[in-house]
Structure formats: C-alpha cells, structure tokens
Amino acid sequence: MSDNPTDLWSASLILNMTDINLTCRHHSPLIMGVRKNLIKRVEHTFFSMGVFAEHRPWTTVFLSIFLTFMIGMGAPNIFMETESYELWVPKSSVAYTNYKHVNSNFLSGTRGVVILYKKKDEGNILELEPLLELLEIHHNLTTAPVFQDACNKVDPSLPCQYNNIFSVFGYDESALRDAAASGQLLPAIQNLAEFVPLTTMLGGIEFEEDGKTLKTAKVIRNIYGMGAVNTTDPERPEILDTVLDFESEIQDHFFWDFNDEVQRVGETIMITQRSVDDEIGRLVQVDVMLFVIAINAIIFLLAVTWSVAPKKFCGSSRISIGFASSLVILLSILFSFGVMGFLSLTANMICVMIAFIVAGVGVDDCIVVENFYQKQIDMGKGVGERMGPALEHGGLAIFLTTSSSVLAFVSGIWNDMPGVSQFCRCGALSFTWILFLSCTLFPAMLVLDQRRIEAGKAECIGCCSPALCKSGEGEGEEGENGEKGGGELASTWLGETLTPILVSGAGKVLFPIFFASLAVLSVVLLSKNETGLGVGDVVPDDSYVVDLVETSDKYWGGDAFRVMSLVFVGNHYVDAGKVAKMEEYFEWIEGRSYVKGNVGMIDGHWYDAFVGYMEEIGVEDRYEGFNENLSGFLNDERYMQYRGDVTCVSGDYGDCGSGVKCAKFAVWQTSVINTMVLYEQEVEINDKIAALGFADSYNWLDEFGFAGELPASEASRAKRN
C-alpha cells in the first residue's frame, strides 16, 4: 500500500462514500442524516449551476471567460525562477544552507564560464597556431566592457581574477611566440604542474616515454569566474543581472560567431552557469509545441467521438464542443498563473508541464458532463430540463475526482524542494478552476451546441452550409446503418468484442497471470536501475551542453574538475592548536583520490600568503596580534586579491580588527559525475571537519546540492549566519 498521505485520503474517501451505508445505517442515524444532507446540498448546488447555464448560456460563457481573463492578467507579474539551486535543492539540506552562506559572505563569485578548445581534426592542441587562436578568444572575452563589469573581482580597483594555461606567458602574444620559436613552449606549459595538475587544464594528454615530459594534448580548458551577489556588503553593487546578461550574450553570439569562421583550425565548446537552465527552458518550449499538437488532437478526437453519423456530416458535427473542452484546459492554466502573479508567487519553466496533466483531467470532466447531458436527451427531456439534472449527478462525480487531484497537489505545496512546491501549487490552482469551468463554461457551450443541432444548423466552423442541412437530420436521426453516433459505435465495440474476452474462462486465468508477470518483471528491472542524473539527461539531445559533456567524457575519462572550497567558520587563526588541526585537514584532503593538487591551487591560499607577509614585516609570532596584522595584509595592494577569501566580523573587508567571521580555501576536486558518489564524498569530508573540532565548518561544491539531502540543524544555520 502507498504511504502517500494523499493516496490514503483518497482511498478513505472512496470507502466512506461506498460503504458508509453498511457501517452506519443501523448504528448511527445521525451520521447517515448528515451524509445525506451534505450530498443533497452539493447536488442541489450543481443542479442550480446547470439550470443557470441552460437558461442563460451566453451569460455563463461570458462571465466564465471574463472572470478567467481578469484573474489571468496577473500572469505577467510572475517571477520565473531559473537558478537550479533555488529550484531543485531542498531548503532544509546542508548543501542549500552552505550555498546561502557562501553567496552571502564571500565576495568571490561562485559562477563561471568554461571554455573547451580543440582542433577540428582533433590533433595536438599544443601548437602555436591553435594556441594563438585561443589567446585571441581570451583577449576578446576579457577586454569586453561587459566582462569587466561581470567578472569575479574582490575590489573594483583590481583586475578580473582568472587563471588558465596562458598565465605562464603572462597572457602576452609575444611571449607565446618567443617560447614557440625557442622550443620552450611545452616546457613552459609543463611548469604549470608545479602549481596545479595539468589535467585540470588539459585533456587527452600524452607524455614522452619517460611518462613525465609533456608531449601532446587534445583539449584545453579555460575557466573564467563571474561575479556573485553578496548581500553582506552594502558597497558592492548588485551584479547578478549583469552577469546573466553577459552569459546570455556569449552563449548566443560570441563563440558561435567564432566557430563559424572556416579559416580557424580550432573550435570552441562553451558552457556558462546559466547554460543548463536555459537549455532546460528550450526543452520546455519544445514540449509546449507538443502540447499545442495534443490540444488539436483532443479537439479532433472529441469532435469525432461526440458527433453522430447521418448521411451528411452537417448539423451533427461537434467540433465546437471539442474546442470547448480544450478551452477549459487553457483557461485553467491561465487562471493558475494569474493567481500566482497577483500573489507574487514564484514559478519555474517546469510549471508549464502541468498542461499535460491538466489536459487529461479536464477532458475527463467534460466527457462526464456530456454523457450525463446526453442521457437526459435520450430520456426525452425537453429544452430547459436537461442540464440541471445532468450536473446534479455528473457534478458530484467530477467534484469527487477533481477535488482528490486538488488535494494531491496541495499536499505537495509544502515539499521542501521549491521547484516541486511551485509545480504543485500551479497544479492545485489549475485543477480547482477546471472544476469550476467544467460546471459553468462547458455546460453552457454544450447547451448552445445542442440548440444548434436541434435547429438543423451547421457549425460556423463546419464543412457545409446551413442550406445543405435537412430538417430532422440531427442527433436524433439514425444513419444508413442504424447508428446514432461514433460514441455508440465505440461503446458497442468494447461491449461486444472486448468484454466477452475478459469474462471468459481463459481470460479470467490468463489476464491475471499476464499482469502479475508484468509486475514481477518491473520489480526485477527496477533493481537494475542506477540512481543519479547527468547533465546530458536533462537537456535537449542537440544541446551544446551535450557536446561539452561528451568531450569531457572522451578526453578526461568521465572526470569533471571543479573548484571545491574548504570553508572554516570562526576566528580559528589566533589559536596555534586550531591552525595545526586545519593544516592536518589540508594534508588529509590532499590525499583523497577525488582531490587533485594542493590546497590553494595555482596562487596558493590566503593563509600561506599571510604567513609570508608576516615574515616580510618581521613579525615572528603570527598568532599574537593576528587580527590587526590581517587587516594590514588585506590592505596591501599585493594581497588585496585575497579579500574574496576572508570575511571579517565587521563586514569591512579591509578591517579584520574584530576577527574573522569565515574564510575559505580552494582545491581541485574530481570524480565521476554520479550523484551517489558525490553524496558519499560530501558525507566523508564534512564528517572529517567535524571530527577535527570545526563543527560549523564545511566543504562547498555546487554539485553537492544535487547529491543528497542531509538536513541542516537550526543551530548550525544560526551560528553560520
């Protein structure tokens, strides 16, 4: 049995509606009376709605559409969330808590642009010509005014921070040419290995026979950090919009224009922080087109199913009713977005997918109403006496089914994952309005269409003119084969062909065995499924993101290199014992199989630079007067770049006299892109930090947010913030 509370509620509701007579008839007359009175009141409400729709159909249609459009005017006010962390990472998780802490306490950005560059013939990339092309890309990118506004820098007066293969040449074309001319090109690049593993920047590496000397490489990877929003620095401008615009610009124009130049020997593969979100949005746009196709298919199917089949497809056509059922679906979606817009609620592109679910439920409700209405006609009820009784019984049926769907989605609104919560909120609102329109708009249009048929008139969108329609050739007249309509034909086939097979002796044995076998097979296959999604699984097949993933898999063996931050919360640097424990942790983390290189990467970390600064100014005891000396260190032009790694208690990045609030250290992390592997890493490294006495410290990696759901304690959150 399902553990879903909504499923349990639905099952309970069904049992109460079907078995309450057996359980309460003789034991609780009061309950029976309340039940009957409640059902009677609900039926009376739907009866009144049906009578109003039948006697004032045009008024009902107008009011329903007008009310929906008035509410739908709020839709443009919806804020569409695109940040993956704000959508798909549970807010109670450790990763989300760390994400908020990093982005609110550090100046250095967590966004980045990754460029992969390879030769079109996939030959050696470590040659002068392709390197010159990539250096040109670097200069075009970094000299663009928008890049200077969007790049990662800890102070407006400082240059943008980035490190790549050209750092050994000072990003100078002349130095690059001189190194190539003197045969020092590969040795200079090899020198990077003293600071950072070459595999972080080069893919498809081949070495000479000694296994150490660099020979060739197939791909170069350059990474450029983008600025981040910091909510604790009142003097730092809000640059997120600038960063997003820059990322969008280079996705749409910069690199594609470069790749189109046929004289180039190399080609660029690029990804930004927003790339995956944008590509998911593009996938949703494709699905929207599929929804349009589905809506048209629904209109056609219902038009055919509800049409009778006389000699001429004329007054008997029901295209307008097919259209009406689809209108119910579309207006319900408009209503949901309108309500969320007026209430300033957040949505995401996945909310658009609710249309496919809504389409199924909306059509089902319309079919129920049409069937109950048709029964009233078959009983010989006259005009003005049909829709009331039809909704009296049909309305209760769709109320029970649709309200259960509403409750199912309502239960998901409190989901800890914002993207799911937003989706469920949209679904609950859509289904609520489906119930309303199924009892107002659709019955009114059904009445109007029936009046047209009985008057012998063709639809304005039909295939023939009213003059071709003969009196009496409407719904009540039989066709050439004695058939009244397509719906009866379908029901006849099901009743006369399929039912005897199901109830036969062989059917009673074979069908249960068949479905039991399917259940067993499903369980077996389920055990073979692997958990975790890769980036390529959530974007379109033709996406440039897929190209980047495939290139990484090909030349890095599935390993993905990321910058992982070791974040220490608190002023531990005045305590020699704490510093010793911290250095012990650095040694431990550098020994992990999923960590490459040393803590601090190319430039080293800020604390090592601070120790060197202490030696320069002749201070022997780095613990005595640490706070004041750190302020001098961060205000020295040579070391101002480290302001992005240290956050002072005062909030002033140049004044740590009152101590350090938190600080971070960077290291290269690599592992096969698998969420379960990342989850295990997250648990291991955070447990190690806690075991060393840094209970509120943590390791930060974007991908940890999609790896697991470790709940963060309220005490930990409060202390960090």
N, C-alpha and C positions, 0 to 999 in steps of 0.2 A: 504493500500500500504506500501511496505517496506520502511524504512528510510535509508537503507544501500546505501551509495553512489555508490557502485559498481553495485547493482541491478538497480538503477536509470540509470546509464550509459548504462547498457546492454539493458534496455528497450528502451532508447533513440536511441541506435544504431539500434535496430530492426525496430523501427518506421521509422528512416531515410532511411533504406535500402528498406523498403516495400512501403512507402507512399510518397517518395520524388518526384516521377513522378506526383502524383496528385497535390502536393502543389507547385511544381516549374516548371512544364512543360511549362506553358504558362506565368509565371511571371518572371522567372529568367533563361534565356538560358545559362548564364554564369555558374551558379551553376550546371545546368544539364550537361554542357560540361565538367566541372571539374570532376564531379562524374563519367561520362562515361570514361573519360581519365584515372582516377585513377583505376577504376575497370579493364579497359583494360590492364593497366600496370601490375597490380597484377596477372591477368590471364596469361599474357604473361610470367611473371617470373616463375609461376608454370608450364606453358607449356614447357619452356626451361628445367626446372629441370626434368620433365617427359621424355623428349626426351633424355637427357643425361643418365638418369637411364636405359632407354630401350636399348640404343645403347652401353652403357658401364656399364653393371650391376655389373660385378665383381670389376671394379674400384670404383664404387659407394659404394659397400658393404665394400671394404677395407678401403676407405677414411673415411667413416662414423664411422666404428668401431675403426680405428686407432686414429682419432681425439678425439673420446669419451674417449678412454683409456689414451691418453696423458693428457687430462684435468683431468680425474679421478685419476691420480697419485697424485693429491693434497689432496685426501681424508684422508690419514693418518695424515695430519697436522691439522686436525680439533680438536679444543678443545671442548670436551664434558662436558658441564656444568651439575653438579649433585646437586648443592646446591638449595634447594627448594626456598629460599628467592631470589636468583638471577634469578629464572625462573618464578615464579608464583605470585610474589608480584609486583604490579605496581611501577615503579621507581618514580612516582610523588606523591605517597601516603605518609602519615605521618609515617606509620609503616616502610616503606623502609628507609626513612630519619633517623628515630630513630635507625634502625638496623645498618646503616653505622656509625652513631655517636657512638653507644655503642661499636662496634667492633674496632673502630679506636682510642678510647680514654681511654679505660679501660683495665688493664692487666688481670683481672679475666675473665676466659673463659665463654662463653655462651653455650658451648656444654656439653653434659652429657651422662653418661651411667646409665640406670635404671635397677635394678635387682629386680624381684619379686620372693620370695621363699616361697613355701608352701609344706606341707606334701602330699605324694602321695595319702593317704587316706583322704586328706582334713580335718585332725583333728587339734588339738591345736598345733600351731607352737611354742608357748612359753614354750617349754620343753627343757631340757638340750641337748638331742641328736640332734634334728634339729638345735638348735642354734649353737652347735659345728660345724656342717656341714657348716652352713652359714659363721661362723667365719673362717673356713678353706678356703672357697671361697674368702672371703675378703682378707686374708693374701696372697693367691696365686695370686690374682689380683694386690694388692698394692705393692708386693715385686718384681714383674716382672720388669726387667730393662726398657722395652718399656713403661710401665706405668709411671715410674719415669720421662721419657722423655716427655710423652704426657699429664700428669695430669695438673690440674689447680694449679699453684703456682705463687705468685706475685714476687718472687725472687728466683733465682737458689739455693741460700743457704738455703731456707726454705723448709720444708716438703710439700707434697701434701695436698691440702685442701679438706676435705670431712667430712661429719657428718652423722652418722646413729645410729641405735639402740645400737651398741656396744660402743659408745662413753662413756656411763655411767660406763662401765667396763674397760675403758682405752684400749680397743682393746686387752685385755690380757686374754688368755685362763684360767689361774689360777684364776684370779678374777671372771671369769664367773662360774667356777666350785665351788669356795668358796661361791658365792652368792646362787647357787642352793642347796648346802649342808646345808646352814644356813637358808634356807627358805626365803631368801631375793631377789630371782630372780625377781618375779613380782613387789615387792615394788620398786626395783631399776629402773626397766623399767618405772614404774608409775611416778617416779621422773622427767622423761623427759617432762611430761605435764607442768612443771613449766616454760619451755623454748619454747616449740613448741607443738601444738596439736598432740596427739598420732595418730590421723587419718592420719597425713601426712606420718607416718612410718608403721602403722599397718592397715590391712584391716580385715573386718569380726570380729570386736571387740565385746566381750560380757563382761558385768560388773556384779558384785555381786548384791544382792537385793537392796543395798543402791544406786545403779546407779552411783557410783563413783569409787569403787575399781575394778581394772582390774582383770578379771577372765581368759579369753582366747582370742586368736586371730587366724585367719586362714592364713594370709599372712603377710610377712614382705617386706617392700620396702626400698632398699638401693639406694642412688643416689651418683654418683661419677662425679665431674666436670672435664671436659677435657679442655686443654689449648686452647686459641684463638689467632688468629693472631692480633697483634697490630701494626698498621702502623705508629704510632707516636713515638715509642720507638726504636731508632736505635741500641740499645744494646741487645734487646730481639730477639732471633733467630726466624726464620720462622719455626713454628712447626706444621702448618696445615697438611702437608703431613705425619708427624709422627703420628699425631692424627688419621688421616684417616686410616693409615696402622694398627694402634692399634685397632681401632674399627672393621676393617675388620677381623683381626686375632681373636678377641674374638667372633665375630659372627660365624666364620667358625669352630672354634676348641674348644675354652676354655670351654664354658658352655655346649656344646653338648657332649663333652667327659665326663664331669662330670655327666650329666644326664644318660649316658649310663651305669654307674656303678650301677648294680642291688641292691647292698647291701645298697644303700643310702635310707634313709627314706623320703627325700625331693626331690623336683625337682625345677629347675631354669627356669624362663622365663625372657628373657633379651631383651632390645632394646637400640640401640645407636642412635646418631644424624643422622647417615647415613642410618639407617635401612630402613626407608620408601623409600628413594631414590633408594636404592639397590633393594628393593622388587618391586618397580615400573619398574626398569630395567629388573628384572626377568620376570615380566608380559609382557614386550615388547618382550623379547626373545621368549616367548610362541606365541605371535602374529606373530613374524617373521616366525615361523614354519607354522602357519596358512596361511601366505602369500605364502609360498612355495607350500602348498597344493592348494591354489587358482590359482597360476600360472599354475600348471599342469592341473587343471580343465579347465582353459581358453584354453590351448593348445588342450586338447581333444575336448572341445565344438566347437572351431573354425575349427578344423580338420574335424569333422563330418559335421558341417554346410556347409562348403565350398567344401566338396567332392561331386562328382557326384556318381551315384549309378548304375554302369553297372553290368554285370553278375559276374565279379570278382573285388574285392576291390584291384586294382592294380595301374596302372598308374593314376587312378583317385583320389587317396588319396592326402590329402593336409596337412599332418602333419607338414611339413616344414614351411608352412605359419602360422599355429598356433604357431609354435615355433618362427617365425619371429616377430609376434605381441607381444609375451612375451619378446623377446629380446629388442624391442623398449622400453618397460616399464623399464626393468632392467638397460639398458644403460642410460636412462633419470635420474634415481635415482643416478647412479654413477656419471653422469655429475654434478648434483647439489651439491653433497658432494665434488667433486673435485674442483669446483669453490669456494666453501666456504673455503676449505682448503688452496687454493692458496691465497685467500684474507684474511686469518687468521680470519675468522668469527667463531663465537661460535654457536654450535648446542646442541641439547639435545636428549635423547633417544626417545622422542615422535616424533621427526622428521622422524623416521623410519616408523611411521604410515602413512606418506604421500604415501607410496607404494600402499595402498588400494585405495586411491583416484585416483592416477596416473593410476592404472590398469584399472579403468573404462573409463577414458578419452582416454587413449592410445588405448584400444581395439576399442572404438567407432570410432576414427580417421582411424584406419586400416580397419574397416568394410566399411567406406565411400569410401576409396580409392579402395578397392577390388570391391565394387559394381559398381563404375564408370568404372573401368577397364573391368569388365565383360560385361557391356553394349557395350563397344567398340568391344568386341569379338562377341557379339550377332549381332551387326550391320554388321559383315563381314569384319571389318578392319583387314588388314594383319599385319605381324610381322614388327615392327618398326613404326607403325602408331597408336598404341593404348594408350600408357602411357601418351604421350603428351596431347592429348585431355582429357584423364581421369583426370589428375591433373589440367588441365586448369579450369575445373569446380569443381572437388572434392577438389582441393587445396584451392579454395576460401571458400568453405563451412567449412573445418576444421580450416582454418585460423580465421574465424569469431568466431567459437565456442571455440577454444583453446585459442585465444587471450583474450576472455572475462574471461576465467578461470585465465589466467595470471594476468590480471588487478585486478581480485578479490583478489588474493593472494598478489599482490603488495600493494594494499590498506591496507592490514593487517601488512605489514612490519613496519609501524610506530606506531603499537599498543604499549601502554605503558607497557604492560606485556611482558618481554623478551622472555619467553617460547613461547608465541603466535607469536611474531615477528620472532623468529627463524624458527618456523614451516611454517609460510607464506613465508619466504624467500626461504626455501627449495622447497616449492610447486611452487612458481613462476619460479624458475630455472628449475625444472623438467618439467613443462608444456611447457616452452619455447623449451626445447630440444625434447620433444615429437613431437612438430610441425615440427621441423627440420628433425627428423628421419622418421616421417610419410610421408615426401615428398622426402626422399632420400633412406634410408636403406630398408624400407618396399617395396616401388615400385620396387626397384632393385631385391629383393628376390622374389617378385611376378612375375616379368618377367622371372627370371631363372626357377621358378617352372612351369610356363606356357610353356616354351620351352621344359621342360622335359615331360610334359603331351602330347604335340603335337608330340613329338618324340616317344611316346609309351614306355617310360622308367619308371620303378618303382623307388620310392624314396629309397635312401640308408638306410633309417630307416623304409621302408615299410615292408609289411608282405609277399611279394612274390618277386621273381627274375625277371629280365627283360625278361627272356626266356618265362615266363608264360603270358606275356602281348601280346595281339594280336593287330595288326595294326588296327587303327581306333577305338579301344576301349578306347578312351579318353573322353575328356569332351564333345565333340560334339555328341557322340553316345548315344542314349536313352537306358534305362534299359528295363527289361522284361515288366514292366507296363507302358512304355512310359514316365517315369520320367527321367528328366535330372539330378537332384541332390536333396540333402537334403534341400538346401536353398529354392528351389522352392516348395518342399513339405510343408515346414513350412509356406511360404507365402500363399500357396493355402489354408491351413487350416485356417489361420487367415482371409483370404478374404472370404471364402465360409461359415465359421461357425460363427465366432465372429462378423463380420461386419453386417450381417443381423439382429442379435440380437440388436446391438447398435442402428441401424437406424430404428427399428420397432417402432410402435406407443407406445407400452408398455415400450420399452427400453428408449424412449425419456422422459418418465414420471418417471419411476422407478429409473433409474440411477442417475439423478439429486437429487431426494429425498434421495437416499441412501448416496451419498457423502455429501449432506447438513446435514444429520443426523450425519454422522461421524464428521463433523466439529463442530457441536453443542456439541456432546459428548466430543470431545477433549477439548473444552473450559471449560466445566464443570469439567472434570478431572484435567485440568491444575490448576484450582483454589484450588484444594485439595493438590497440591504438596507443600512440605516444602523445603525451601532453606537451603543450607549448606550441607557439606560433612564431614563424619567422616573418620578417618584414615583407618578403615576397608573397606571403599568403594573404595579405590584406590590401594589396594594391592591384590595379589592372595588369594583365599579362604583358601589355605593350609599354609599361611604365619604364622610364629611365631609372627608377629606383631598382627595378629588377635587374637591369644591366649592371648597376653598381654592385648589387648583392652577388650576382653571378661572377663578376670579375674578382671580387674579394674571395669567393669560394675557390676560384680557379688558381689564383696566384698566392693566396695566403692559407690555403688548405682549410677554409671554413673558419679560420680565426679572425676575430674582429678586434682591433685595437682601440681602446677607449682610454680616456683620461679619468682615473679614479682619484677622488680627493679623500684624504685622511683628515677628518675634522675633529679637532680637540676643543671641547667646550670648557672654558675656565682659564684662570691665570696660573698655569702649572709651572711656568718658567722661572719662578722665584725659588723653586724647590729643587735642589740637586737630585733628590731621590726620584721625583716625578720625571725630570728630564731623562734620567737614566732608564726609567721604565719606558719612556717614549722612544728612546733610541733602541731599546730592546725590541719594541714593537716594529720599528723600521726594519731591523735586521730580520725579524720573523716574516714580515710581509714580503720582503725582497726574496725570500726563499720559497715562496709559494709558486707552484707551477703555472698559475694563471697571471703572474706578475712578471713583467719584463723590465730590466734595467733597475736603476736606483731611484729612491725617493727623491723628488725634485727634478727628475728628467734632465733636460739639456742645461738649463741655467742653474740648477741646484735649488734647494729650498731656502726660504727666508731665514730660518734659524741658523743654518750654516753661514749664510751671508752676514748675519748679525754677529756671530762669534768672530768672524774675520774683521768686522768693523770694530769690535771691542779690542782686538789686538792692534789695530791701526791707531786707535786713540790712546793706547797704553793702559787699558783697564784690565787688570788681571782676574778680578772676581766678577764674572758675568751675572751672578745672582744678586749681588749687592747693588742696589740702585737700578735694577733691571728696567723698571717702568720708565724712569727718566731717560736712561740710555736708549731704550727702544724708540722713544719719541724723537731723539736726535737722529737715530738710524733712519726712520721713516721720512724725515725731513731732509735728508741728504739726497741731492739730485741723483747720485749714482744708484740709490736703493729705493727710490720712490715707487719703482715698479712693483715692489712687494706690498704696497698698501692694499692691493686686492686680495692678499692672503691673510691679512691681520685685521681684525675688527676690535677697536678699543671700546672700553666700557663707556667712555664719554660720548661716543658717537662721532667724534672728530678723528679722522684717520691719520692726522698728524700729531695727535695728543693722546698718548697712552699712559699719562702720569697716574691715572687711577686704575690702571691694569688692563689686561687683555680679556675681552669678552669671549672670543673664539678665534681660532686660526686653522689654516688648512695647509696640507702638503700634498702635492700631486705625484702620481705614479702611473705608469702604463699598465693597463690590465688587458688580458686577452683570454678568451675562452670560446669554445664552440657556441654559436648562438642558440642556446637552448634554455628556456626559462627555468627548468628544474635545476640545471647546473648552476645558473646564476643565483637561484634561491639558496642552494647549498653553500655557495660562496658567501653570500650575504650573512647567513647564519654563522658561519665559521669565523669570519673576520670581526663581526660585531661581538661575538662571544669572547674572542681573544682580547679585544679592547676592554670589555667589562672585567675580564679576569685580571687584567693588569691594574685595575683601580680607576679606570676612566669610564665610569658608568654612564655618563651622559654624552660621551663622545661616540662617533660613528664613522663609518666609511660611506662615501657618497658616490653613486654611479646612477646615471639616468635609468639605465635598463633594470635596476633593482626594483623600480616601481611596477614593472610588468612581470616580475619573477615570483612573487609570493605575497601573502597577506599577514605579515607579522603585526599584531596590534601594538600600538604605542601607548604607553601608560600616560595618564593625565599629568602625573608628577614630572615625568620626563619632558613632556611638552612644555609645561610651565617653566621648568628650570632653563630649558634652552632658549625660550623666548623672553 
